[in-house]
Amino acid sequence: MRSDPELLTHTMNQRSAADPAQSAWVAANAGSGKTRVLVDRVTRLLLMGTRPSGILCLTFTKAAAAEMQLRLTDRLGKWTMLNDATLKAELFELLGRPVTESDMDAARRLFARTLESPGGLRLQTVHAFCEAL
């Protein structure tokens, strides 16, 4: 089990990799949090106002693509129903900064915005993307 400083560093590294303003290459062992980092990064892009159809997230396996889609859909759906205090805490954990009312409003609208977007989010395998080209 990790000590508190190691866990804090791990979390800070994950948050940094999930920051859309940073260019990041993530290589890590199975179970280390890569999928979480990618879902966090996509979520942060959406919160910044990026159109869902403007995001392309590629992975190697169908299982990983399905897992990312499920986690993202679950998160956004849950945000529509959370009370203000819980949503604010989740957004603070994701963003690492104070959360505004505008952030909370945007978070509550993301689920519908993503579902209604023409083309929707593209979370797919490299092979599926290449076939579509």
Secondary structure, DSSP 8 states (H G I E B T S, - for coil): ---HHHHHHHHHHHHHHT-TTS-------TTSSHHHHHHHHHHHHHHTT--GGG-EEEES-HHHHHHHHHHHHHHHHHHTTS-HHHHHHHHHHHHSS---HHHHHHHHHHHHHHHHSTT--EEEEHHHHHHH-
